[in-house]
Amino acid sequence: MFSVTVRDHLMIAHSFHGEVFGPAQRLHGATYLVDATFHRPALDGDNLVIDMGLAAKEVREIVGDLSYRNLDDVPEFAGANTTTEFLAKVVADRLAARIRDGALGPGALGLTGIGVRLHESHIAWADYQRSL
């Protein structure tokens, strides 16, 4: 299996519901390092997994739509705890939709899976893997 990873970052504000979150129930900020990894079993005709430039552009647009926002105010996330794990899935699902829509070019049709890792800090991160 071949893979390519592109990286960006995401800056948000949010709060959580539930005693398990302790002080994080209060509004707080988070900055995530975002890694999006694209998988395919064989390289395409140009010996690529994916066009890295297109991949980076799409990831940048997805995280840009979420950045500098209080996620508590986003209707789509109403009532949800926007945890690191939750946000990794949101980014992966949005990326999968863009792949389906052709935004990453015809070479993306051979992708079999993607993974998104959000680094919450230098010691903690969460991953979400999905097939395409």
N, CA, C and O of each residue as an XYZ file, in Angstrom:
528
protein
N       0.856     -1.182      0.000
C       0.000      0.000      0.000
C       0.896      1.237      0.000
O       1.840      1.339      0.783
N       0.585      2.161     -0.881
C       1.292      3.433     -0.948
C       0.481      4.492     -0.217
O      -0.741      4.385     -0.113
N       1.156      5.502      0.283
C       0.441      6.614      0.913
C       1.216      7.907      0.741
O       2.439      7.916      0.608
N       0.467      8.993      0.747
C       1.008     10.347      0.724
C       0.264     11.127      1.789
O      -0.950     10.984      1.931
N       0.982     11.953      2.539
C       0.372     12.780      3.574
C       0.657     14.249      3.298
O       1.781     14.623      2.961
N      -0.371     15.077      3.443
C      -0.205     16.526      3.394
C      -0.643     17.088      4.740
O      -1.442     16.478      5.450
N      -0.114     18.252      5.079
C      -0.304     18.811      6.418
C      -0.792     20.247      6.352
O      -0.413     21.011      5.465
N      -1.643     20.599      7.310
C      -2.105     21.967      7.492
C      -2.404     22.156      8.972
O      -2.000     21.329      9.789
N      -3.100     23.223      9.332
C      -3.468     23.425     10.740
C      -4.858     24.027     10.828
O      -5.385     24.581      9.863
N      -5.434     23.901     12.017
C      -6.810     24.301     12.272
C      -6.859     24.978     13.633
O      -6.362     24.435     14.620
N      -7.458     26.167     13.686
C      -7.585     26.912     14.942
C      -9.064     27.169     15.203
O      -9.745     27.808     14.401
N      -9.555     26.659     16.344
C     -10.988     26.775     16.654
C     -11.196     27.140     18.119
O     -10.263     27.122     18.922
N     -12.433     27.468     18.444
C     -12.884     27.594     19.830
C     -14.079     26.659     19.977
O     -14.821     26.438     19.019
N     -14.264     26.115     21.167
C     -15.411     25.246     21.435
C     -15.496     24.960     22.924
O     -14.598     25.299     23.694
N     -16.600     24.326     23.313
C     -16.767     23.857     24.684
C     -17.419     22.485     24.602
O     -17.973     22.104     23.570
N     -17.345     21.752     25.704
C     -17.895     20.399     25.723
C     -19.003     20.288     26.752
O     -19.078     21.076     27.695
N     -19.866     19.296     26.556
C     -20.957     19.012     27.480
C     -20.671     17.687     28.160
O     -20.375     16.692     27.497
N     -20.758     17.673     29.486
C     -20.574     16.439     30.239
C     -19.451     16.554     31.251
O     -18.397     17.131     30.981
N     -19.701     15.994     32.415
C     -18.731     16.058     33.509
C     -17.384     15.451     33.155
O     -16.358     15.867     33.694
N     -17.371     14.474     32.259
C     -16.121     13.807     31.876
C     -15.100     14.821     31.342
O     -13.896     14.566     31.388
N     -15.573     15.968     30.836
C     -14.674     16.955     30.232
C     -14.115     17.965     31.229
O     -13.273     18.787     30.868
N     -14.568     17.914     32.460
C     -14.015     18.802     33.491
C     -13.992     20.254     33.041
O     -15.003     20.773     32.568
N     -12.823     20.925     33.188
C     -12.749     22.350     32.848
C     -12.943     22.639     31.359
O     -13.200     23.785     30.991
N     -12.826     21.628     30.494
C     -13.030     21.837     29.062
C     -14.504     22.063     28.718
O     -14.850     22.305     27.561
N     -15.371     21.982     29.738
C     -16.774     22.329     29.522
C     -16.916     23.829     29.252
O     -17.884     24.272     28.634
N     -15.936     24.598     29.727
C     -15.935     26.039     29.469
C     -15.370     26.291     28.069
O     -14.620     25.473     27.536
N     -15.730     27.411     27.493
C     -15.214     27.792     26.187
C     -13.699     27.870     26.233
O     -13.128     28.485     27.134
N     -13.055     27.251     25.268
C     -11.594     27.268     25.187
C     -11.177     27.143     23.726
O     -11.986     26.785     22.870
N      -9.935     27.435     23.451
C      -9.414     27.359     22.094
C      -8.555     26.127     21.903
O      -8.050     25.542     22.862
N      -8.400     25.746     20.644
C      -7.532     24.631     20.302
C      -6.908     24.907     18.937
O      -7.552     25.435     18.031
N      -5.653     24.539     18.821
C      -4.952     24.596     17.544
C      -4.486     23.188     17.233
O      -3.753     22.580     18.013
N      -4.911     22.672     16.098
C      -4.574     21.313     15.691
C      -3.639     21.332     14.489
O      -3.798     22.137     13.571
N      -2.677     20.444     14.512
C      -1.916     20.122     13.318
C      -2.717     19.034     12.614
O      -3.080     18.036     13.238
N      -2.997     19.209     11.333
C      -3.858     18.289     10.589
C      -3.043     17.563      9.528
O      -2.454     18.195      8.651
N      -3.008     16.243      9.607
C      -2.367     15.404      8.594
C      -3.446     14.622      7.862
O      -4.236     13.916      8.489
N      -3.483     14.743      6.540
C      -4.411     13.957      5.720
C      -3.573     12.991      4.889
O      -2.688     13.408      4.142
N      -3.859     11.702      5.026
C      -3.091     10.663      4.344
C      -3.994      9.951      3.337
O      -5.121      9.565      3.648
N      -3.475      9.793      2.140
C      -4.199      9.178      1.026
C      -3.542      7.835      0.717
O      -2.318      7.746      0.621
N      -4.366      6.778      0.561
C      -3.864      5.417      0.359
C      -4.334      4.850     -0.977
O      -5.453      5.097     -1.427
N      -3.438      4.083     -1.591
C      -3.811      3.312     -2.777
C      -2.850      2.146     -2.922
O      -1.680      2.264     -2.557
N      -3.318      1.027     -3.447
C      -2.474     -0.167     -3.530
C      -1.405     -0.102     -4.614
O      -0.375     -0.769     -4.510
N      -1.643      0.696     -5.652
C      -0.674      0.803     -6.751
C      -0.604      2.262     -7.198
O      -1.590      2.994     -7.109
N       0.550      2.669     -7.670
C       0.716      4.024     -8.172
C      -0.058      4.193     -9.478
O      -0.307      3.222    -10.192
N      -0.431      5.426     -9.779
C      -1.127      5.677    -11.040
C      -0.132      5.678    -12.200
O       1.044      5.367    -12.009
N      -0.593      6.021    -13.386
C       0.256      6.004    -14.570
C       1.425      6.961    -14.516
O       2.395      6.797    -15.256
N       1.348      7.965    -13.646
C       2.446      8.923    -13.467
C       3.301      8.583    -12.255
O       4.146      9.378    -11.842
N       3.079      7.398    -11.684
C       3.780      6.955    -10.466
C       3.484      7.847     -9.263
O       4.368      8.151     -8.461
N       2.238      8.251     -9.157
C       1.777      9.075     -8.037
C       0.709      8.353     -7.236
O      -0.019      7.512     -7.762
N       0.627      8.692     -5.960
C      -0.526      8.312     -5.144
C      -1.631      9.329     -5.402
O      -2.777      8.966     -5.669
N      -1.273     10.602     -5.319
C      -2.199     11.724     -5.504
C      -1.372     12.945     -5.859
O      -0.197     13.025     -5.500
N      -1.960     13.879     -6.547
C      -1.305     15.161     -6.809
C      -1.219     15.899     -5.472
O      -2.236     16.344     -4.940
N      -0.012     16.029     -4.932
C       0.160     16.639     -3.610
C      -0.335     18.078     -3.565
O      -0.866     18.522     -2.547
N      -0.165     18.800     -4.653
C      -0.624     20.189     -4.697
C      -2.135     20.287     -4.585
O      -2.652     21.110     -3.829
N      -2.852     19.447     -5.337
C      -4.322     19.437     -5.240
C      -4.776     18.973     -3.870
O      -5.715     19.528     -3.299
N      -4.110     17.958     -3.343
C      -4.474     17.447     -2.020
C      -4.299     18.539     -0.962
O      -5.180     18.745     -0.128
N      -3.169     19.231     -0.997
C      -2.906     20.293     -0.023
C      -3.926     21.420     -0.160
O      -4.373     21.974      0.844
N      -4.297     21.765     -1.392
C      -5.278     22.824     -1.630
C      -6.628     22.458     -1.022
O      -7.255     23.287     -0.364
N      -7.077     21.230     -1.235
C      -8.377     20.818     -0.719
C      -8.380     20.739      0.806
O      -9.348     21.155      1.444
N      -7.318     20.215      1.390
C      -7.224     20.163      2.852
C      -7.226     21.583      3.413
O      -7.898     21.855      4.408
N      -6.479     22.486      2.783
C      -6.421     23.884      3.227
C      -7.811     24.512      3.203
O      -8.178     25.234      4.130
N      -8.590     24.244      2.151
C      -9.943     24.814      2.068
C     -10.861     24.236      3.143
O     -11.659     24.965      3.732
N     -10.755     22.945      3.397
C     -11.601     22.311      4.416
C     -11.288     22.871      5.790
O     -12.202     23.259      6.517
N     -10.022     22.923      6.163
C      -9.696     23.445      7.497
C      -9.929     24.950      7.557
O     -10.222     25.489      8.624
N      -9.801     25.629      6.423
C     -10.084     27.060      6.389
C     -11.537     27.367      6.691
O     -11.847     28.385      7.309
N     -12.440     26.477      6.251
C     -13.864     26.662      6.532
C     -14.185     26.519      8.021
O     -15.178     27.067      8.501
N     -13.351     25.789      8.741
C     -13.580     25.564     10.173
C     -12.768     26.513     11.056
O     -13.141     26.768     12.201
N     -11.684     27.025     10.538
C     -10.749     27.821     11.347
C     -11.331     29.163     11.771
O     -12.178     29.747     11.095
N     -10.843     29.626     12.916
C     -11.213     30.918     13.491
C     -12.718     31.007     13.737
O     -13.328     32.063     13.569
N     -13.302     29.882     14.137
C     -14.723     29.848     14.440
C     -14.940     29.226     15.806
O     -14.152     28.401     16.268
N     -16.024     29.642     16.439
C     -16.479     28.974     17.640
C     -17.406     27.862     17.162
O     -18.516     28.135     16.703
N     -16.968     26.633     17.263
C     -17.750     25.515     16.734
C     -19.076     25.335     17.461
O     -19.979     24.680     16.942
N     -19.206     25.911     18.659
C     -20.479     25.875     19.376
C     -21.568     26.636     18.603
O     -22.757     26.385     18.796
N     -21.159     27.560     17.732
C     -22.103     28.381     16.977
C     -22.393     27.834     15.580
O     -23.162     28.443     14.836
N     -21.807     26.718     15.214
C     -22.012     26.132     13.887
C     -23.238     25.225     13.939
O     -23.215     24.205     14.629
N     -24.306     25.575     13.224
C     -25.553     24.788     13.299
C     -25.347     23.295     13.020
O     -25.989     22.454     13.649
N     -24.477     22.973     12.106
C     -24.206     21.574     11.758
C     -23.735     20.758     12.966
O     -23.959     19.549     13.027
N     -23.082     21.423     13.924
C     -22.523     20.736     15.086
C     -23.359     20.935     16.348
O     -22.903     20.600     17.441
N     -24.547     21.461     16.223
C     -25.394     21.753     17.385
C     -25.558     20.511     18.254
O     -25.957     19.453     17.769
N     -25.252     20.646     19.526
C     -25.406     19.564     20.489
C     -24.292     18.534     20.484
O     -24.291     17.629     21.319
N     -23.340     18.648     19.561
C     -22.245     17.671     19.468
C     -21.030     18.146     20.259
O     -20.722     19.338     20.294
N     -20.354     17.206     20.885
C     -19.053     17.497     21.478
C     -18.031     17.411     20.338
O     -17.742     16.327     19.832
N     -17.500     18.551     19.951
C     -16.571     18.614     18.820
C     -15.161     18.241     19.276
O     -14.232     19.047     19.223
N     -15.036     17.005     19.718
C     -13.755     16.484     20.205
C     -12.761     16.351     19.052
O     -13.121     16.493     17.884
N     -11.539     16.083     19.394
C     -10.498     15.864     18.391
C     -10.899     14.719     17.472
O     -10.734     14.805     16.255
N     -11.420     13.658     18.050
C     -11.847     12.499     17.264
C     -12.976     12.864     16.300
O     -12.954     12.487     15.128
N     -13.946     13.592     16.804
C     -15.085     14.035     16.005
C     -14.614     14.884     14.830
O     -15.058     14.683     13.700
N     -13.717     15.830     15.094
C     -13.239     16.723     14.041
C     -12.391     15.989     13.002
O     -12.404     16.358     11.827
N     -11.654     14.955     13.418
C     -10.891     14.161     12.450
C     -11.853     13.521     11.453
O     -11.566     13.474     10.257
N     -12.990     13.029     11.937
C     -13.986     12.433     11.044
C     -14.616     13.484     10.140
O     -14.829     13.228      8.955
N     -14.913     14.643     10.672
C     -15.494     15.722      9.861
C     -14.560     16.056      8.698
O     -14.999     16.142      7.552
N     -13.284     16.241      8.990
C     -12.325     16.580      7.933
C     -12.230     15.441      6.920
O     -12.233     15.692      5.715
N     -12.144     14.198      7.385
C     -12.040     13.051      6.478
C     -13.273     12.929      5.598
O     -13.151     12.691      4.396
N     -14.452     13.088      6.173
C     -15.681     12.962      5.391
C     -15.797     14.077      4.353
O     -16.238     13.834      3.229
N     -15.409     15.279      4.718
C     -15.443     16.392      3.751
C     -14.426     16.167      2.634
O     -14.682     16.488      1.474
N     -13.295     15.625      2.992
C     -12.276     15.316      1.988
C     -12.764     14.211      1.053
O     -12.561     14.296     -0.159
N     -13.393     13.191      1.591
C     -13.942     12.107      0.771
C     -14.975     12.646     -0.214
O     -15.017     12.214     -1.365
N     -15.802     13.580      0.226
C     -16.807     14.170     -0.661
C     -16.134     14.923     -1.801
O     -16.596     14.865     -2.940
N     -15.069     15.616     -1.509
C     -14.354     16.349     -2.568
C     -13.683     15.387     -3.542
O     -13.612     15.661     -4.740
N     -13.198     14.276     -3.035
C     -12.610     13.263     -3.924
C     -13.692     12.721     -4.854
O     -13.475     12.609     -6.060
N     -14.854     12.385     -4.299
C     -15.980     11.884     -5.106
C     -16.412     12.896     -6.165
O     -16.798     12.522     -7.273
N     -16.344     14.189     -5.811
C     -16.772     15.247     -6.722
C     -15.718     15.587     -7.769
O     -15.964     16.418     -8.643
N     -14.538     14.950     -7.693
C     -13.494     15.162     -8.693
C     -12.539     16.304     -8.414
O     -11.713     16.631     -9.267
N     -12.627     16.925     -7.236
C     -11.787     18.078     -6.929
C     -10.297     17.744     -6.863
O      -9.455     18.629     -7.021
N      -9.969     16.475     -6.629
C      -8.563     16.086     -6.565
C      -8.084     15.455     -7.872
O      -7.024     14.829     -7.913
N      -8.854     15.619     -8.920
C      -8.455     15.168    -10.237
C      -8.733     13.699    -10.474
O      -9.089     12.965     -9.551
N      -8.567     13.269    -11.732
C      -8.869     11.886    -12.092
C      -7.941     10.872    -11.414
O      -8.320      9.714    -11.236
N      -6.751     11.289    -11.043
C      -5.828     10.383    -10.363
C      -6.334      9.915     -9.016
O      -5.904      8.879     -8.510
N      -7.251     10.678     -8.431
C      -7.781     10.327     -7.112
C      -8.755      9.154     -7.185
O      -9.105      8.577     -6.155
N      -9.191      8.802     -8.379
C     -10.150      7.710     -8.508
C      -9.569      6.372     -8.057
O     -10.322      5.468     -7.694
N      -8.255      6.233     -8.074
C      -7.627      4.988     -7.642
C      -7.377      4.907     -6.145
O      -6.874      3.894     -5.660
N      -7.718      5.956     -5.405
C      -7.536      5.925     -3.953
C      -8.504      4.924     -3.338
O      -9.655      4.808     -3.761
N      -8.021      4.208     -2.341
C      -8.880      3.239     -1.656
C      -9.216      3.660     -0.231
O     -10.125      3.102      0.384
N      -8.490      4.638      0.296
C      -8.770      5.082      1.656
C      -8.045      6.364      1.979
O      -7.076      6.744      1.321
N      -8.544      7.027      3.019
C      -7.885      8.215      3.543
C      -7.901      8.132      5.060
O      -8.743      7.463      5.660
N      -6.963      8.818      5.652
C      -6.912      8.940      7.099
C      -6.631     10.378      7.461
O      -5.883     11.066      6.766
N      -7.219     10.829      8.534
C      -6.959     12.179      9.027
C      -6.510     12.073     10.471
O      -7.155     11.427     11.297
N      -5.406     12.711     10.756
C      -4.870     12.778     12.121
C      -4.878     14.226     12.562
O      -4.346     15.095     11.872
N      -5.485     14.488     13.715
C      -5.436     15.802     14.334
C      -4.554     15.710     15.571
O      -4.857     14.982     16.517
N      -3.458     16.461     15.544
C      -2.543     16.535     16.681
C      -3.051     17.648     17.591
O      -3.020     18.824     17.230
N      -3.516     17.262     18.766
C      -3.991     18.250     19.733
C      -2.817     18.892     20.469
O      -2.895     20.042     20.901
N      -1.748     18.147     20.602
C      -0.526     18.646     21.228
C       0.615     17.746     20.772
O       0.422     16.860     19.940
N       1.799     17.977     21.318
C       2.941     17.141     20.954
C       2.875     15.765     21.612
O       3.701     14.900     21.320
N       1.898     15.554     22.499
C       1.800     14.256     23.169
C       0.457     13.558     22.968
O       0.267     12.444     23.455
N      -0.487     14.200     22.250
C      -1.812     13.582     22.073
C      -2.381     13.916     20.706
O      -2.287     15.052     20.239
N      -2.977     12.908     20.066
C      -3.618     13.089     18.770
C      -4.690     12.038     18.586
O      -4.770     11.065     19.336
N      -5.520     12.256     17.564
C      -6.585     11.312     17.233
C      -6.595     11.091     15.727
O      -6.283     11.991     14.948
N      -6.960      9.874     15.336
C      -7.018      9.492     13.929
C      -8.422      9.041     13.564
O      -9.169      8.516     14.390
N      -8.755      9.264     12.297
C      -9.952      8.660     11.721
C      -9.561      8.128     10.344
O      -9.031      8.864      9.512
N      -9.829      6.843     10.114
C      -9.524      6.183      8.850
C     -10.832      5.806      8.182
O     -11.770      5.359      8.842
N     -10.892      5.986      6.867
C     -12.084      5.556      6.144
C     -11.704      5.057      4.755
O     -10.697      5.469      4.179
N     -12.520      4.176      4.245
C     -12.308      3.701      2.886
C     -13.078      4.596      1.936
O     -13.977      5.336      2.337
N     -12.711      4.514      0.689
C     -13.361      5.327     -0.343
C     -14.087      4.435     -1.329
O     -14.698      4.931     -2.275
